[in-house]
Amino acid sequence: MIFRRPKSSIPQRQFGTETNMTPQPIMHARPSTTKMTLSRIAIILTIAFWILYLLSVIIRQLFEGPQSYDFTLEAFSYAFVVSVLTFSSLLYLITRQGALERFSKHTRVPRAILDRYFANTQPSITVLIPSYNEEIDVIRKTILSAAFQEYPRKRIILLLDNNPNPTNTEDINRLAAARNLGNQLQQLFDQPLNRLTAAYKQYKKQSNTQQQITILADHYTWAGQWLKQMAADEKQVDHVDVFFTDQVLLKLADEFILVAQALHTSIQDKAHINSERIEQLYQRLIWTFTNEFEVFERKQYASLSHEANKAMNLNAYISLMGQSYQTTATPDGTILLPTIQKSTADITIPDSDYLLTLDADSILLREYCLRLVYLLEQPENANIAVTQTPYSSFRGAYTRIERLAGATTDIQHILHQGMTYHGATFWVGANAIIRKTALEDIAETEWINGYQVTRYIQDRTVIEDTESSIDLAIHGWQLYNYPERLSYSATPPDFGSLVVQRRRWANGGLLILPKLMTQIRQRKNNNELISRAEIMLRINYMASIAWASFGLLFLLAYPYDGRLLSPLVLLAAIPYFITMASDFKYTGYKHTDIFRIYGFNLILLPVNLAGVFKSIEQALTGKKIPFARTPKVKDRTPTALPYIILPLIIVAFSLFTFWRNIDAQNWANAAFAAFNTICATYAIIAYIGIKNLLADIWLGATDWMYVEVKPKQITLKQIEHTNFNWQSILYHGANQDTIHQVSINKLDREQLV
């Protein structure tokens, strides 16, 4: 069941959210010497207080405390929990320090250099946008943000994964709108493209004069006004619409008009602009409006994988690139047969130097492709397979939970930049530019149901980008995070959709660890340098959710002996919390959000544990876990009953622990339990909401009352009166299953065999 509101309505803003919708600057602020010094001091203090705690409390208690087996086991258990949590905190500080080092040194490549390079070298790029049942307005903004990239030779492919034959009216309309989106956008871009192409051809016929510069400036002004008119016509329902209008359309329009002003000023100053530069400026205009749009549906072809995950949606199309195909009808459906004769082919899919994978709820800023491809094209970066700007969040969220989820996203952006500093980059799947030859290097091929299936991006786990990062590293490729904010993606607006997303993120890391160990051994055998920081960061990235969740669970649930507690544990954690609070302020949030994040993580503890247990289940059974897509609709997603009840149990148990420790005069444990109670209670009220909490409990409690109506089983007598599927028999041959489905009275079994 989904709670709906009218799609034309403006969402109601919750109290406690932010109204400022201006994103952080593209360039990170250059950190001061003081900030970098304090960052190093935080690392030293964390290590020092942890060592002091082990020496002054754990080791001392082992000698001076009760010499019992139970106490010794408890001491080692508590020391282990404190150590793994401190380890994750320390790696946060180390990663952050790496990010600050990168921000202090990064400088932008001037635009004129980019224009000069791409005027002579134009690597092809194909934008792949996998989409499953997203709202048409969401998809449209994503496609347009890719279309307005100032980059030559762009092919933009919407990989539509909806049911190709829906029966629901809403699904039928959504599918029809998505299928027609490419044609609509092609028509939209035809007007400016035709005008600017004609202007460029006219310029090529004439000599370079001041009059030609004036004409070029007028074209830039016209293009800017065209974009401003488009922005004025855009619907602005929520903060994502505002971001798209302001940061994609109007920012590009303002830049075009600014170029026009610069050209007019050059005329006034009687400066000479050579013909090469003028030609580059014409090309920039034309490239911005040059796009080839296509909608591709893999589910229309029986010869392609229909596995329900994003990785196989991407793999299906990538495996077809660079070839021509004829469509052939079979009893299973239409299949694609390769052909070398393009003249008779029904489908030809061009190959590409680079691929840009882009989630259907993401938006790129205008220079994303230009700057990242330029980076990949430099000779010293020939071994970089994937580059990206880890996505930031849209500001001005209408719900408190979306705002806080966005805060964690912006913190992760910083951490991913720091991981690149230490050579531990992971591919974050919302957006990335990928060298196609690198994907071909890690491709795996198998035959399924008589059809060849190629996997470039692994779908063994639901965090396909993480596993592909290790696959690329095993084959000697590197990954790189570009240190700017050039991509943005949506964060879940309600607790139900957040549960789906975070449960998926928590699932799979443990399964990939053996591949990481293989990579480490391989690099050592090849005498390649691999730092301890890289190893620790990669292990922490994949396994920290598991050990942090279990560690927090032990701290919440187990009544540890008061003699094991010490202010040194708190002192070891304080640099982490102070630094994170500072990072929240740096990214435009509040220092006090650190407490909200703590409560937020408390109520997500059952979700993270569920994801970890799913990883263990998959390791034991060897079966894939179904890919759960994060809902990207404007309706509230109900939360499964366990993830509603368990946060309440956490609050109740924390209250019980508080009362029990007060009674035992164990004041430190009582204070910790009281803090947990307050933070978790606030999180439930602020991020789930009492009304939604009660509604989801009711839905979960009554769901068992609804029974799915199963189709009636067809009896042998009924089979006798059905049409015999002779096409299937001739195409597939007669196997044991089809034999049993045919009436003996209709066809002699021996004839089938």
Summary of the structure (lengths in Angstrom):
residues: 753
radius of gyration: 29.2
end to end distance: 48.5
largest distance: 96.5
contacts: 2380
relative contact order: 0.11
helix: 60%
strand: 10%
